[in-house]
Amino acid sequence: MSEDLSALYSLANGHGLILETIVRHLDKRGLLSKEELAVELTELAQKIEVSWKDAYAADAKRMDFAALRNLAQGLNDGQYLFAKFGYRDKIDVDPPANDGTVNERKSKIVFRRAYVQDLPAIVALLADDALGATREDPSTPLAPSYLDAFRAIEADPNQLLVVAVDGPEVIGTLQLTFIPGLSRKGALRGQIEAVRIASHRRSGGIGGKMFEWAIEKCRSRGCSHVQLTTDKGRTEAHAFYERLGFTASHLGYKMAL
């Protein structure tokens, strides 16, 4: 089999198996049985990875197995399942009791993993304040460096770029980093940064709910602490973080390179 055909068949067969697995777990309402599907997708990722290593050339194009495993983990964590593999715009999972949503003005706001189509809106949010306006460029097409950074975040299992969405509109974002370390007996820490809420949606409780969602995500990953840094000039943000229970326990330093 030629290398091109090998790549084609490996991708087609793997994506077909995933699609078949997802469809089998849809109920009459079009919702997924997320717990069973998460287990089956995890097993499927392992089986496909092993079989493709045996059947195809080492350099043949293959599926992103880490992404598939993260997809299964996301289902267990109650995340919404989006079209990582391009099947449809959105497939809903049954949300748990505390599903990371907030009803505001009769709308349902959802917190979920960001995808590449969200990137222009995320960059616009980052630029939508006095500090961000001096260091971000939201003009389109976006600078390639933004896409490069997004791909690096997406490929790292210890990074989670989050958006808050109200229908089709991205109204908030933050980035979570899970930091393993030897200190505190090998404790895992969660770091929250790049927090933004759209200017026309601030003071509506969305930021607090997004932080609650992020903190719970850190807790579910086994973090012993959650931390953040904030610019000294963001005095309103300092008060907000303290209301959430954060304490200004450390002094941070940075050096431009």
C-alpha positions in Angstrom: 0.0 0.0 0.0 1.4 3.4 -0.9 2.1 6.0 1.8 -0.7 8.2 0.6 -3.2 5.4 0.6 -2.0 4.3 4.0 -2.6 7.7 5.4 -6.1 7.9 3.8 -7.2 4.4 5.0 -5.8 4.9 8.5 -7.7 8.2 9.0 -10.9 7.0 7.3 -11.1 3.8 9.3 -10.3 5.4 12.6 -12.7 8.3 12.2 -15.4 5.9 11.0 -15.0 3.8 14.2 -15.3 6.9 16.3 -18.4 8.1 14.5 -20.0 4.6 14.8 -19.2 4.6 18.5 -20.7 8.0 19.1 -23.9 7.2 17.1 -24.5 4.0 19.1 -24.6 6.0 22.3 -27.1 8.6 21.1 -30.6 8.3 22.6 -33.9 9.3 21.0 -33.3 13.0 22.0 -29.9 13.0 20.3 -28.1 13.1 23.6 -25.1 11.0 24.5 -24.7 8.6 27.3 -21.5 10.2 28.3 -20.2 7.9 31.0 -20.4 4.7 28.8 -19.1 6.6 25.7 -16.1 8.0 27.6 -15.0 4.5 28.6 -15.5 3.1 25.1 -13.7 6.0 23.4 -10.7 5.5 25.8 -10.5 1.8 24.9 -11.0 2.6 21.2 -8.1 5.0 21.2 -5.8 2.4 22.7 -6.9 -0.3 20.2 -6.6 2.0 17.2 -3.2 3.3 18.2 -1.8 -0.2 18.7 -3.3 -1.6 15.4 -2.2 1.4 13.3 1.4 1.2 14.7 1.4 -2.4 13.5 -0.4 -1.9 10.1 0.9 1.4 8.8 4.3 3.0 8.0 5.9 4.9 10.9 5.5 8.2 9.1 1.9 7.7 7.9 -0.5 10.4 9.0 -2.5 9.2 12.0 -5.2 10.5 14.3 -4.2 12.6 17.3 -4.6 9.9 19.9 -4.0 12.3 22.8 -6.9 14.4 21.5 -9.2 11.3 21.5 -8.2 10.4 25.0 -8.7 14.0 26.1 -12.1 13.9 24.4 -13.0 10.9 26.6 -11.7 12.6 29.7 -13.8 15.7 28.8 -16.9 13.6 28.7 -16.2 12.3 32.2 -15.6 15.9 33.4 -19.0 17.0 32.0 -17.6 19.1 29.2 -19.7 19.6 26.1 -18.5 17.4 23.2 -17.8 19.5 20.1 -16.9 18.4 16.7 -13.2 17.7 17.2 -13.4 15.3 14.2 -15.7 17.5 12.1 -19.0 15.5 12.3 -21.4 18.2 13.2 -21.3 21.6 14.9 -22.2 20.3 18.3 -23.3 17.1 20.0 -24.7 17.7 23.5 -23.9 15.4 26.4 -26.3 15.1 29.4 -25.1 17.7 31.8 -24.5 16.9 35.5 -26.3 18.7 38.2 -23.5 21.4 38.3 -22.8 21.6 34.6 -20.9 24.9 34.4 -23.8 26.9 33.0 -25.5 30.0 34.2 -28.8 31.4 33.2 -28.6 35.1 32.5 -31.4 37.1 30.8 -33.1 33.8 29.8 -29.9 32.6 28.0 -27.8 29.6 28.8 -24.1 30.3 29.1 -21.8 27.3 28.7 -18.2 27.0 29.7 -16.2 24.7 27.5 -12.9 23.9 25.8 -12.0 26.4 23.1 -11.7 25.3 19.5 -9.9 26.9 16.6 -13.0 28.6 15.3 -13.2 30.5 18.6 -9.7 32.0 18.2 -10.6 35.4 16.6 -13.2 36.1 19.4 -10.7 35.1 22.1 -8.0 37.4 20.7 -10.6 40.2 20.5 -11.4 39.6 24.2 -7.7 39.7 25.1 -7.4 43.1 23.4 -10.6 44.5 25.0 -9.0 46.4 27.9 -6.4 49.1 28.5 -3.5 46.7 28.9 -4.5 44.2 26.3 -5.0 46.9 23.7 -1.3 47.7 23.8 -0.1 44.1 23.3 -2.7 42.2 21.2 -3.7 42.5 17.5 -7.2 41.3 16.9 -7.2 42.4 13.2 -8.1 39.6 10.8 -6.7 37.5 9.4 -5.0 36.9 12.7 -1.2 36.8 13.0 0.1 33.3 12.5 1.6 33.3 15.9 -1.8 33.1 17.5 -2.6 29.9 15.6 0.8 28.5 16.5 0.1 29.2 20.2 -3.3 27.7 20.0 -2.0 24.5 18.5 0.7 24.3 21.2 -2.0 24.7 23.9 -4.3 22.1 22.2 -1.5 19.5 22.0 -0.5 19.9 25.7 -2.7 17.8 28.1 -1.7 20.1 30.9 -3.2 23.2 29.2 -6.9 24.0 28.8 -8.1 27.1 27.0 -11.7 27.8 28.0 -14.4 30.0 26.6 -17.8 31.1 27.9 -20.4 31.1 25.2 -23.9 32.4 25.0 -25.4 30.8 21.9 -23.0 31.5 19.1 -21.3 34.4 20.9 -18.0 33.9 22.8 -18.3 36.2 25.8 -15.5 35.1 28.1 -12.2 33.2 28.2 -9.5 32.0 30.5 -6.6 29.6 30.3 -5.9 26.8 32.8 -2.5 25.3 33.3 -1.9 22.2 35.4 1.6 22.4 36.9 3.2 19.2 38.3 6.0 19.8 40.8 8.1 18.2 43.5 7.3 20.7 46.1 4.5 20.1 48.6 5.1 16.3 48.3 4.7 16.3 44.5 1.5 18.4 44.5 -0.2 19.4 41.3 -1.2 23.1 41.0 -3.7 24.8 38.8 -2.9 28.2 37.3 -5.6 30.5 36.0 -4.6 33.3 33.6 -5.7 35.4 30.6 -9.1 36.0 32.1 -11.5 38.1 30.1 -15.2 38.8 30.0 -16.7 40.8 27.1 -17.1 44.4 28.1 -20.9 44.4 27.4 -21.4 41.4 29.7 -19.4 42.4 32.7 -21.0 42.8 36.2 -23.5 40.1 35.4 -22.0 37.3 37.5 -20.4 35.5 34.5 -16.8 35.9 35.7 -17.6 34.4 39.1 -19.3 31.5 37.5 -16.4 30.9 35.1 -14.0 30.9 38.1 -16.2 28.4 40.0 -16.1 26.2 36.9 -12.3 26.5 36.6 -11.7 25.9 40.2 -13.8 22.8 40.1 -11.9 21.6 37.0 -8.7 22.0 39.0 -10.2 20.1 41.9 -11.3 17.3 39.6 -7.7 17.0 38.2 -6.4 16.6 41.8 -4.8 20.0 42.2 -3.9 20.9 45.8 -3.9 24.6 45.1 -5.2 27.0 42.4 -3.3 30.2 41.8 -3.2 33.2 39.5 -1.2 36.4 38.8 -2.7 39.7 38.1 -1.3 43.0 36.9 -0.8 45.6 39.7 -2.9 48.1 37.8 -6.0 45.9 37.8 -7.3 47.0 41.2 -10.9 46.1 40.5 -9.7 42.5 39.5 -7.8 42.3 42.8 -11.0 42.9 44.8 -12.9 40.4 42.6 -10.3 37.7 43.3 -10.4 38.3 47.0 -14.2 38.0 47.0 -13.7 34.6 45.4 -11.4 33.5 48.3 -8.0 34.1 46.8 -5.3 35.7 49.0 -2.4 37.9 47.9 0.2 35.6 49.5 3.1 36.0 47.0 4.9 38.7 45.2 5.6 38.0 41.5 8.4 39.1 39.2 8.7 39.1 35.4 11.6 39.8 33.0 11.0 40.6 29.3 13.2 38.6 27.0 
